[in-house]
Amino acid sequence: MLHHLIETRLHAAVTAHCLGASVADVRVRPCADAKFGDYQTNALMALARERKVNPRTFAAEIAARLDPDEIGARVEVAGPGFLNFHLHPAALVRTLQAAARGEHLCFTPASRPRTIVLDFSSPNIAKPMHVGHIRSTILGDALARVFRLLGHRVITDNHLGDWGTQFGKLLVGWKRHLDTAALERDAVAEMERLYKHVHEASERDPAVLEAARQELVNLQGGDPENLGIWRRMLALSQHQFDRIYQRLGVRFDHTLGESFYNPHLAGVVADLRQRGLARESEGAQVVFFEGDPELEGHPAIVQKRDGAANYTTTDLATLAHRLREWQPDEIIYVTDARQQLHFKQLFAIFRRWHSDARVQLVHVWFGSILGEDGKPFKARSGDTIKLADLLDEAETRARRIVAEKNPDLPEAEREAIARMVGLGAVKYQDLLPNRQSDYVFSWDKMLALSGNTAPYLQYAHARIRSIFRKLADTGGSWRLDETAAQLQLEVPPELRLARHLVNFGFTLEAVAEEHRPNYLCNYLYELAGYFTDFYERCPVLKAPEPTRASRLVLADLTARVLRQGLELLGLEVPDRM
C-alpha cells in the first residue's frame, strides 16, 4: 500500500545518493501524532552519523530526490533529521478506489512468502482443556490466520501431551477403578478422576506407586493390553478436544503428539553424545552451556539417569522432524511465560546440533489470566475452570444481552448471534492486552457494548450493514464497483477515516512481524471510532449525489475491513445484532 510505495522510493533515493548504503533498516512507519503527517522515518539520522555528515542536511538531500507526485505525498524535513510524509488526498482516493474495485483490501501480500510452522494449544491427554489453554489456542490461531492472509505457507501442529509417566497411574486407575457409566457421560472427567485417585493413593502406598511404574514399563515395552487402553484414552480425549476446537473455529493441519517422536529419542541422545554436545553427569546425559552468560548455570538434561527422555529430548526430535519434513523458514512456539528457560535451552542446543540450519526459532510467550482479585483465575470452589464451562457461560451471558437488546429477532437468529458474541468476547478479551502482560478476566467488561470489546466492534459492523438494508428498504440500489469512481474525500471526518483504512496492511504486517494481535485489536477499535465520527458528522443516505455514493463506498470499505480484521482474530461477524 502507500507506505510500501513511499518506502520503496525512499530506498531508491538513499541508494542513488549513497552507493553501497544498506537500506534494510530504512523503514517508513505511521506517525504516532497526526499533526506531524501520515508517515515518518527516522532512519536517515543513523546513515548520516555513519557518514559523519549533518543529519538534517542529509535528510534534505534525500528528500530532494523524492517526487511528491510519484509517492503521493508532500515530504517535510523535521527535527534533527526526520522525514515526514503528508499524503495527498488524491493518493488516498486512488488507493480506496482500487480497494472498492476489489483489487485489494488495503493490504499487499508478502513479496517473499515464507513457510511458517506454528506450534500452539498442546493440551494433555486424559485432562480437560482448562482456561489456561485459551491463550495459546486463540493467540496461535490468530497468528496463523494473519500469516495465511499475507500469503505465507502456514503449517499448524498441535503437539499433544500424549506420552509420559502419568500414563502409569492412569493405567492402574483404568484397570482397577474405572466407572464405565461415568466414562460414557464425560470421558475426560472420568480419566482425570482416575489419575487423581491413583496419584493420591501412590503417595500413601508404595505398592500402588510400584504398580504404576510397572504399568508404564509395560506400556513403553509395547504390551498389547496397555497400548490398547492408551489408544482409547487418546481417542476419547481427542474427541472432546475437537468439540472445543470446533466451537472456537480453530483447526490444525497436524496433531503429532509426543508419542509420535518416541522412536527417535534414543537416536537424538546418541547423536548429541557423538557430536560432543551431551556428556554424562551423575548418570544422566546433560548438555552444558559453557561460555553462554544467559544459560551457563542452567544445564539441560536430555536423558535421565534411568534412561528416560524428557521434554527437551522430545522437542529436539520434533524440531528435527519439522526441519526435515517441511523445510520451514520459521518455527513459532506459543506457550506461557513459564517455559522461557526451556525454549532458550532448546534453541541453543538445536543451533549447535544443526549449525547449518537457517530456520528462525521463535518463542511467543504470554502472561497469565487473573481473576478480579488479582490472583490466578479460578472457579469459586478454587478449582481450575474448564474451558468448555467458560465458553458455555459466555454464550449464556451473551444470550441474555441479545434477548434484551433485540427481543424481536427469531429465536434461531438470537441463538446464532449469542454464540458469535459470547465466544467472540472471550477471544477478544484475551487478544486485546499486550500478550506478555497478565490480564484480569472480567465478564462485565468483555461483554460490554461500549469500549474496546468484541461486542462493540461486532455492533459497529452490524450498524454499517444496517445502512445498506435501509437503502434497499427504500428501493435504492448500489454496487460498490460501479460507484468507486465517484469516491471523493472533502471533509476532515472522511479524510481521517480514509487515512486509517489505508493503514490496515501496515497493521497486519506489524502483527506478523512482532506476533502481537493486540495491534489489530486497537486498529479495529480506532477504525470503529473514526467511522462513528464520520457517520455522526457526514450524512450518508440523506446526502445528495454524488456525495451519497462516495460515502457509501467509505461505509462499505469500513465494514469489509472490520469484518476481515475480526475474522483474522477468530471472531464471527453478524450482519445485525
C-alpha positions as CSV (number, residue, x, y, z in Angstrom):
1,M,0.0,0.0,0.0
2,L,1.0,3.7,0.3
3,H,3.7,3.2,3.0
4,H,5.2,0.5,0.8
5,L,5.4,2.8,-2.2
6,I,7.0,5.6,-0.1
7,E,9.4,3.1,1.4
8,T,10.4,1.7,-1.9
9,R,11.1,5.1,-3.4
10,L,12.9,6.1,-0.3
11,H,15.2,3.1,-0.6
12,A,15.9,4.0,-4.2
13,A,16.7,7.6,-3.2
14,V,19.1,6.5,-0.5
15,T,20.9,4.0,-2.8
16,A,21.3,6.6,-5.5
17,H,22.7,9.2,-3.1
18,C,24.9,6.8,-1.2
19,L,26.2,3.9,-3.3
20,G,26.6,0.8,-1.2
21,A,24.4,2.0,1.7
22,S,22.3,-0.6,3.4
23,V,18.6,0.3,3.3
24,A,17.5,-2.8,5.4
25,D,16.8,-0.5,8.4
26,V,15.3,2.4,6.5
27,R,11.6,1.9,7.4
28,V,8.6,4.1,7.0
29,R,6.0,4.0,9.8
30,P,2.7,5.8,10.5
31,C,3.2,8.9,12.6
32,A,2.2,8.5,16.2
33,D,0.8,12.0,16.1
34,A,-1.2,13.1,13.0
35,K,0.0,16.7,13.3
36,F,3.4,15.5,12.1
37,G,1.9,13.9,9.0
38,D,0.8,10.4,7.9
39,Y,4.2,8.6,7.7
40,Q,7.6,9.1,9.1
41,T,11.1,7.8,9.0
42,N,14.0,8.5,11.5
43,A,16.4,6.0,9.9
44,L,18.3,8.6,7.9
45,M,19.9,10.0,11.1
46,A,21.8,6.8,11.6
47,L,23.0,6.8,8.0
48,A,24.2,10.4,8.4
49,R,26.1,9.5,11.5
50,E,27.8,6.7,9.7
51,R,28.9,9.1,7.0
52,K,29.8,11.9,9.5
53,V,27.5,14.4,7.9
54,N,24.8,16.7,9.3
55,P,21.7,14.5,9.7
56,R,19.3,17.3,8.8
57,T,21.2,18.3,5.7
58,F,21.4,14.6,4.7
59,A,17.7,14.2,5.1
60,A,17.1,17.3,3.0
61,E,19.3,15.8,0.2
62,I,17.3,12.6,0.3
63,A,14.0,14.4,0.3
64,A,15.1,16.4,-2.8
65,R,15.3,13.1,-4.7
66,L,11.7,12.1,-3.9
67,D,9.0,13.1,-6.4
68,P,5.9,14.1,-4.4
69,D,3.6,13.2,-7.3
70,E,5.1,9.8,-7.6
71,I,4.9,8.9,-3.9
72,G,1.6,10.7,-3.4
73,A,2.8,12.7,-0.5
74,R,4.4,16.0,0.4
75,V,7.8,15.5,2.1
76,E,9.0,17.5,5.0
77,V,12.3,17.5,6.9
78,A,11.7,17.8,10.6
79,G,13.6,17.9,13.9
80,P,17.2,16.6,13.8
81,G,16.7,14.7,10.5
82,F,13.2,13.1,10.4
83,L,11.3,12.8,7.1
84,N,7.6,13.3,7.5
85,F,5.2,12.4,4.7
86,H,1.8,14.1,4.3
87,L,-0.4,12.1,1.9
88,H,-2.2,13.8,-0.9
89,P,-6.0,13.3,-0.8
90,A,-5.8,12.1,-4.4
91,A,-3.4,9.3,-3.4
92,L,-5.9,8.2,-0.8
93,V,-8.7,8.3,-3.3
94,R,-6.8,6.1,-5.8
95,T,-5.9,3.5,-3.2
96,L,-9.5,3.3,-1.9
97,Q,-11.0,3.2,-5.4
98,A,-8.8,0.2,-6.1
99,A,-10.0,-1.5,-2.9
100,A,-13.6,-0.7,-3.9
101,R,-13.0,-2.3,-7.3
102,G,-11.8,-5.5,-5.5
103,E,-8.1,-5.2,-6.4
104,H,-7.1,-5.4,-2.8
105,L,-8.4,-4.6,0.7
106,C,-5.8,-2.1,1.8
107,F,-3.0,-4.7,2.2
108,T,-0.4,-6.3,0.0
109,P,0.5,-10.0,0.1
110,A,4.1,-10.7,1.1
111,S,6.6,-10.3,-1.7
112,R,8.6,-13.2,-0.4
113,P,6.2,-15.8,1.1
114,R,7.7,-18.0,3.8
115,T,6.9,-21.4,5.3
116,I,5.9,-21.0,8.9
117,V,5.3,-23.8,11.4
118,L,3.0,-22.8,14.3
119,D,3.0,-24.9,17.5
120,F,0.2,-24.0,19.8
121,S,-2.6,-25.2,22.2
122,S,-1.0,-28.6,23.1
123,P,-3.3,-29.9,25.8
124,N,-2.5,-33.1,27.8
125,I,-4.4,-36.3,27.1
126,A,-6.8,-37.5,29.8
127,K,-7.1,-34.0,31.2
128,P,-9.8,-31.5,30.3
129,M,-8.8,-28.3,28.5
130,H,-8.9,-25.5,31.1
131,V,-8.9,-21.7,31.0
132,G,-5.1,-21.7,30.8
133,H,-5.3,-23.3,27.3
134,I,-7.3,-20.3,25.9
135,R,-4.3,-18.0,25.4
136,S,-2.1,-20.4,23.5
137,T,-5.0,-21.6,21.4
138,I,-6.5,-18.2,20.5
139,L,-3.2,-16.4,20.0
140,G,-1.8,-19.2,17.8
141,D,-4.9,-19.3,15.7
142,A,-4.9,-15.6,15.2
143,L,-1.3,-15.6,14.1
144,A,-1.9,-18.5,11.7
145,R,-4.8,-16.5,10.1
146,V,-2.8,-13.4,9.7
147,F,0.2,-15.2,8.2
148,R,-2.1,-17.0,5.7
149,L,-3.8,-13.8,4.6
150,L,-0.4,-12.3,3.9
151,G,0.4,-15.1,1.6
152,H,2.7,-17.3,3.7
153,R,2.6,-21.1,3.8
154,V,1.4,-21.9,7.3
155,I,1.6,-25.4,8.9
156,T,-0.2,-25.7,12.3
157,D,0.8,-28.5,14.6
158,N,-1.0,-29.4,17.9
159,H,1.8,-31.1,19.9
160,L,-0.3,-33.1,22.3
161,G,1.0,-34.3,25.7
162,D,0.2,-38.0,25.0
163,W,3.1,-39.8,26.5
164,G,4.9,-39.9,29.8
165,T,4.9,-41.1,33.4
166,Q,1.3,-40.0,34.1
167,F,0.0,-42.9,32.0
168,G,1.3,-45.5,34.5
169,K,-1.1,-44.1,37.1
170,L,-3.8,-43.8,34.6
171,L,-3.4,-47.4,33.6
172,V,-3.7,-48.5,37.2
173,G,-6.8,-46.4,37.7
174,W,-8.4,-47.7,34.4
175,K,-7.8,-51.3,35.3
176,R,-8.9,-51.1,39.0
177,H,-11.3,-48.2,39.4
178,L,-12.9,-47.4,36.1
179,D,-16.6,-46.3,36.2
180,T,-17.8,-47.2,32.7
181,A,-21.0,-45.2,33.1
182,A,-19.0,-42.1,34.1
183,L,-16.7,-42.7,31.1
184,E,-19.7,-42.7,28.8
185,R,-21.0,-39.4,30.3
186,D,-17.7,-37.5,30.3
187,A,-14.7,-39.5,29.4
188,V,-12.0,-36.8,30.2
189,A,-13.6,-36.0,33.6
190,E,-13.5,-39.8,34.5
191,M,-9.9,-40.1,33.4
192,E,-9.0,-37.0,35.4
193,R,-10.7,-38.6,38.4
194,L,-8.8,-41.9,38.0
195,Y,-5.5,-40.1,37.8
196,K,-6.2,-38.1,41.0
197,H,-7.3,-41.1,42.8
198,V,-4.3,-43.2,42.0
199,H,-1.9,-40.3,42.5
200,E,-3.2,-39.7,46.0
201,A,-3.1,-43.5,46.7
202,S,0.5,-43.8,45.4
203,E,1.6,-41.1,47.9
204,R,0.3,-43.2,50.7
205,D,1.1,-46.7,49.5
206,P,4.4,-47.5,47.8
207,A,2.8,-50.7,46.3
208,V,0.5,-48.5,44.3
209,L,3.4,-46.4,43.0
210,E,5.3,-49.5,42.1
211,A,2.3,-50.9,40.2
212,A,2.1,-47.6,38.3
213,R,5.8,-47.8,37.4
214,Q,5.3,-51.4,36.2
215,E,2.3,-50.5,34.0
216,L,4.3,-47.7,32.5
217,V,7.2,-50.1,31.7
218,N,4.7,-52.4,30.1
219,L,3.3,-49.6,28.0
220,Q,6.7,-48.4,26.9
221,G,7.6,-52.0,26.1
222,G,4.6,-52.4,23.7
223,D,2.3,-54.5,25.9
224,P,-0.8,-55.0,23.7
225,E,-3.4,-54.5,26.5
226,N,-1.8,-51.3,27.8
227,L,-1.3,-50.0,24.3
228,G,-5.0,-50.6,23.6
229,I,-6.1,-48.8,26.7
230,W,-3.7,-45.9,25.9
231,R,-5.0,-45.6,22.4
232,R,-8.6,-45.5,23.7
233,M,-7.6,-42.7,26.1
234,L,-6.2,-40.8,23.2
235,A,-9.3,-41.2,21.1
236,L,-11.6,-40.2,23.9
237,S,-9.5,-37.1,24.7
238,Q,-9.2,-36.1,21.1
239,H,-12.9,-36.3,20.6
240,Q,-13.5,-33.8,23.5
241,F,-10.7,-31.5,22.3
242,D,-12.1,-31.5,18.8
243,R,-15.5,-30.4,20.1
244,I,-13.9,-27.4,21.8
245,Y,-11.8,-26.5,18.7
246,Q,-14.9,-26.7,16.6
247,R,-16.7,-24.3,18.8
248,L,-13.7,-21.9,18.7
249,G,-13.3,-22.3,14.9
250,V,-9.7,-23.5,15.4
251,R,-8.2,-26.1,13.1
252,F,-4.8,-27.8,12.9
253,D,-3.0,-29.3,9.9
254,H,-1.3,-31.9,12.1
255,T,-1.7,-33.3,15.5
256,L,1.6,-35.0,16.2
257,G,1.9,-35.7,19.9
258,E,4.9,-36.6,22.0
259,S,4.4,-40.3,21.3
260,F,5.0,-39.7,17.6
261,Y,8.6,-38.9,18.3
262,N,9.3,-41.7,20.9
263,P,11.1,-44.0,18.4
264,H,13.6,-41.2,17.6
265,L,14.6,-40.2,21.1
266,A,17.4,-42.7,21.6
267,G,18.9,-41.6,18.3
268,V,18.8,-37.9,19.3
269,V,20.7,-38.6,22.5
270,A,23.2,-40.8,20.7
271,D,23.8,-38.1,18.1
272,L,24.3,-35.4,20.7
273,R,26.8,-37.6,22.5
274,Q,28.7,-38.4,19.3
275,R,29.0,-34.7,18.4
276,G,30.2,-33.9,21.9
277,L,27.2,-31.8,22.8
278,A,25.9,-34.0,25.6
279,R,28.0,-35.8,28.2
280,E,27.4,-37.9,31.3
281,S,26.9,-36.2,34.6
282,E,25.7,-38.1,37.7
283,G,24.4,-40.9,35.5
284,A,22.4,-38.6,33.2
285,Q,23.2,-37.2,29.8
286,V,23.4,-33.5,30.0
287,V,24.1,-30.5,27.7
288,F,26.1,-27.7,29.3
289,F,26.3,-24.1,28.1
290,E,29.8,-23.1,28.9
291,G,30.5,-19.6,27.8
292,D,26.9,-18.6,27.4
293,P,26.2,-16.0,30.1
294,E,22.5,-16.5,30.0
295,L,22.4,-20.3,30.2
296,E,25.8,-21.3,31.8
297,G,24.2,-22.0,35.1
298,H,21.3,-23.9,33.6
299,P,22.4,-27.3,32.1
300,A,19.8,-29.2,30.2
301,I,19.2,-32.9,30.8
302,V,18.4,-34.9,27.6
303,Q,18.4,-38.3,29.2
304,K,17.6,-39.1,32.9
305,R,19.8,-41.4,34.9
306,D,17.2,-44.2,34.5
307,G,17.5,-43.9,30.7
308,A,14.2,-42.0,30.2
309,A,13.9,-39.0,27.9
310,N,12.2,-35.7,28.8
311,Y,10.6,-32.6,27.1
312,T,13.9,-31.4,25.8
313,T,14.7,-34.6,24.1
314,T,11.2,-34.8,22.6
315,D,11.3,-31.2,21.4
316,L,14.7,-31.7,19.8
317,A,13.3,-34.7,17.9
318,T,10.3,-32.6,17.0
319,L,12.5,-29.8,15.6
320,A,14.5,-32.2,13.5
321,H,11.3,-33.7,12.1
322,R,9.8,-30.3,11.2
323,L,13.0,-29.2,9.6
324,R,13.2,-32.4,7.5
325,E,9.6,-32.7,6.5
326,W,8.5,-29.1,5.9
327,Q,11.7,-27.1,5.4
328,P,10.3,-24.1,7.3
329,D,11.8,-20.6,7.3
330,E,10.3,-20.0,10.8
331,I,9.0,-22.2,13.7
332,I,6.9,-20.4,16.3
333,Y,6.0,-21.9,19.7
334,V,3.1,-20.3,21.5
335,T,3.3,-21.0,25.3
336,D,3.1,-19.3,28.6
337,A,5.9,-17.3,30.1
338,R,7.0,-20.1,32.5
339,Q,8.6,-22.0,29.6
340,Q,11.0,-19.3,28.6
341,L,14.1,-21.0,30.0
342,H,13.1,-24.3,28.3
343,F,12.9,-22.7,24.9
344,K,16.2,-20.8,25.4
345,Q,17.9,-24.1,26.2
346,L,16.1,-25.9,23.3
347,F,17.1,-23.3,20.7
348,A,20.7,-23.1,21.9
349,I,21.1,-26.9,21.8
350,F,19.5,-27.0,18.3
351,R,21.7,-24.3,16.9
352,R,24.8,-26.3,18.0
353,W,23.3,-29.6,16.8
354,H,22.2,-28.3,13.4
355,S,24.5,-25.4,12.9
356,D,23.8,-25.2,9.2
357,A,20.0,-24.8,9.7
358,R,18.8,-21.3,8.6
359,V,15.4,-21.7,10.3
360,Q,14.3,-18.9,12.6
361,L,13.1,-20.2,16.0
362,V,10.7,-18.0,18.0
363,H,9.1,-18.4,21.4
364,V,5.9,-16.3,21.5
365,W,5.2,-16.3,25.2
366,F,2.3,-14.8,27.1
367,G,1.2,-13.8,30.7
368,S,-1.4,-15.2,32.9
369,I,-5.2,-14.8,33.2
370,L,-6.1,-13.3,36.6
371,G,-9.4,-13.0,38.5
372,E,-10.7,-9.7,39.6
373,D,-8.9,-10.3,42.9
374,G,-5.6,-10.2,41.1
375,K,-4.9,-13.9,41.7
376,P,-4.9,-16.7,39.1
377,F,-8.4,-17.0,37.6
378,K,-10.3,-20.0,39.1
379,A,-13.8,-21.1,39.9
380,R,-15.3,-20.1,43.3
381,S,-14.6,-23.5,44.5
382,G,-10.9,-22.9,43.9
383,D,-10.7,-25.4,41.1
384,T,-9.3,-24.7,37.7
385,I,-12.0,-23.6,35.3
386,K,-12.7,-26.0,32.4
387,L,-12.6,-24.3,29.1
388,A,-15.9,-25.8,27.9
389,D,-17.6,-24.4,31.1
390,L,-16.2,-21.0,30.4
391,L,-17.5,-21.0,26.8
392,D,-20.9,-22.2,28.0
393,E,-21.1,-19.3,30.5
394,A,-20.0,-16.8,27.8
395,E,-22.8,-17.9,25.5
396,T,-25.4,-17.8,28.3
397,R,-24.5,-14.3,29.3
398,A,-24.5,-13.1,25.7
399,R,-27.9,-14.8,25.1
400,R,-29.4,-12.6,27.9
401,I,-27.9,-9.4,26.3
402,V,-29.1,-10.2,22.8
403,A,-32.6,-11.1,24.1
404,E,-32.7,-7.8,26.0
405,K,-31.4,-5.6,23.1
406,N,-33.3,-7.2,20.2
407,P,-36.2,-9.4,21.5
408,D,-38.0,-9.3,18.1
409,L,-35.3,-11.4,16.4
410,P,-36.3,-15.0,15.6
411,E,-35.0,-17.4,18.2
412,A,-32.6,-19.2,15.9
413,E,-31.0,-16.0,14.9
414,R,-30.8,-14.8,18.5
415,E,-29.0,-18.1,19.4
416,A,-26.6,-17.7,16.5
417,I,-25.8,-14.1,17.5
418,A,-25.4,-15.1,21.1
419,R,-22.8,-17.7,20.1
420,M,-20.9,-15.2,18.0
421,V,-21.0,-12.5,20.6
422,G,-20.2,-14.8,23.6
423,L,-17.3,-16.7,22.0
424,G,-16.0,-13.6,20.3
425,A,-16.0,-11.7,23.6
426,V,-13.8,-14.4,25.2
427,K,-11.4,-14.4,22.3
428,Y,-11.1,-10.7,22.0
429,Q,-10.6,-10.1,25.7
430,D,-7.7,-12.5,25.5
431,L,-6.1,-10.9,22.4
432,L,-6.5,-7.3,23.4
433,P,-3.8,-6.9,26.0
434,N,-0.1,-7.0,25.3
435,R,0.4,-10.8,25.2
436,Q,3.3,-10.6,27.6
437,S,1.2,-8.9,30.3
438,D,-1.1,-10.6,32.8
439,Y,-4.7,-9.5,32.4
440,V,-7.8,-9.5,34.6
441,F,-10.8,-11.6,33.3
442,S,-14.0,-9.6,33.6
443,W,-17.4,-10.8,32.3
444,D,-18.8,-7.3,32.5
445,K,-16.0,-5.6,30.5
446,M,-15.7,-8.3,27.9
447,L,-19.5,-8.3,27.1
448,A,-19.9,-4.5,27.2
449,L,-21.4,-2.9,24.0
450,S,-19.1,0.2,24.6
451,G,-15.4,0.4,24.8
452,N,-12.7,-1.7,23.2
453,T,-14.7,-5.0,23.2
454,A,-15.7,-7.6,20.7
455,P,-19.5,-6.8,21.1
456,Y,-18.8,-3.1,20.4
457,L,-16.9,-4.0,17.2
458,Q,-19.4,-6.6,16.1
459,Y,-22.1,-4.0,16.7
460,A,-20.2,-1.4,14.7
461,H,-20.1,-3.7,11.7
462,A,-23.8,-4.5,12.1
463,R,-24.6,-0.8,12.3
464,I,-22.8,-0.2,8.9
465,R,-24.6,-3.1,7.3
466,S,-27.9,-1.6,8.5
467,I,-27.3,1.4,6.3
468,F,-27.4,-0.8,3.3
469,R,-30.5,-2.6,4.5
470,K,-32.2,0.8,4.9
471,L,-31.1,1.7,1.3
472,A,-32.6,-1.5,0.0
473,D,-35.8,-1.0,2.0
474,T,-36.3,2.4,0.3
475,G,-35.9,0.9,-3.1
476,G,-32.3,2.2,-3.6
477,S,-29.7,0.2,-5.4
478,W,-26.0,0.4,-5.2
479,R,-23.0,-1.5,-6.4
480,L,-19.6,-0.9,-4.9
481,D,-17.5,-1.4,-8.1
482,E,-19.8,0.9,-10.1
483,T,-19.6,3.8,-7.6
484,A,-15.9,3.5,-6.8
485,A,-15.1,6.1,-9.4
486,Q,-17.3,8.6,-7.6
487,L,-15.2,8.5,-4.3
488,Q,-14.3,11.9,-3.1
489,L,-12.7,13.0,0.2
490,E,-13.6,16.5,1.0
491,V,-14.2,17.0,4.8
492,P,-11.9,16.1,7.7
493,P,-14.0,13.1,9.0
494,E,-13.8,11.5,5.5
495,L,-10.1,12.1,5.3
496,R,-9.4,10.7,8.8
497,L,-11.4,7.5,8.1
498,A,-9.7,7.1,4.7
499,R,-6.2,7.6,6.2
500,H,-6.9,4.9,8.8
501,L,-8.3,2.4,6.2
502,V,-5.1,2.5,4.1
503,N,-3.1,1.6,7.2
504,F,-4.8,-1.8,7.5
505,G,-2.0,-3.5,5.7
506,F,0.7,-1.9,7.8
507,T,-1.1,-3.2,10.9
508,L,-1.2,-6.7,9.6
509,E,2.5,-6.6,8.8
510,A,3.2,-5.4,12.3
511,V,1.1,-8.2,13.8
512,A,3.0,-10.8,11.8
513,E,6.5,-9.3,12.5
514,E,6.1,-8.9,16.2
515,H,3.5,-11.7,16.8
516,R,1.1,-9.3,18.5
517,P,-2.6,-9.5,17.5
518,N,-3.3,-6.7,20.0
519,Y,-2.1,-4.3,17.3
520,L,-5.0,-5.4,15.2
521,C,-7.5,-5.1,18.1
522,N,-6.5,-1.5,18.7
523,Y,-6.6,-0.7,14.9
524,L,-10.1,-2.0,14.6
525,Y,-11.3,-0.1,17.7
526,E,-9.8,3.1,16.3
527,L,-11.4,2.3,12.9
528,A,-14.8,2.0,14.5
529,G,-14.3,5.3,16.3
530,Y,-13.3,7.1,13.1
531,F,-16.4,5.7,11.4
532,T,-18.7,6.8,14.2
533,D,-17.3,10.3,13.9
534,F,-17.7,10.2,10.2
535,Y,-21.3,8.9,10.4
536,E,-22.3,11.5,13.0
537,R,-20.9,14.4,11.1
538,C,-21.5,13.3,7.5
539,P,-25.0,12.4,6.3
540,V,-24.9,9.3,4.1
541,L,-28.3,8.2,2.9
542,K,-29.7,11.7,3.1
543,A,-26.7,13.3,1.2
544,P,-27.2,14.4,-2.4
545,E,-25.5,12.6,-5.2
546,P,-22.6,12.1,-5.9
547,T,-21.7,12.6,-2.2
548,R,-24.1,9.8,-1.1
549,A,-22.4,7.3,-3.4
550,S,-19.0,8.4,-2.2
551,R,-19.9,8.0,1.4
552,L,-21.5,4.6,0.8
553,V,-18.1,3.5,-0.7
554,L,-16.4,4.6,2.5
555,A,-19.0,2.8,4.7
556,D,-18.8,-0.4,2.7
557,L,-14.9,-0.4,2.8
558,T,-15.0,0.2,6.6
559,A,-17.4,-2.8,7.0
560,R,-15.2,-5.0,4.9
561,V,-12.1,-4.1,6.8
562,L,-13.9,-4.6,10.1
563,R,-15.1,-8.0,9.1
564,Q,-11.8,-9.1,7.7
565,G,-10.0,-7.9,10.8
566,L,-12.4,-9.6,13.2
567,E,-12.2,-12.8,11.3
568,L,-8.4,-12.7,11.5
569,L,-8.9,-12.6,15.3
570,G,-11.1,-15.7,15.0
571,L,-14.4,-13.8,15.6
572,E,-17.6,-14.4,13.6
573,V,-19.3,-11.2,12.5
574,P,-23.1,-11.0,12.5
575,D,-24.8,-8.6,10.0
576,R,-27.2,-7.5,12.6
577,M,-27.4,-7.6,16.4
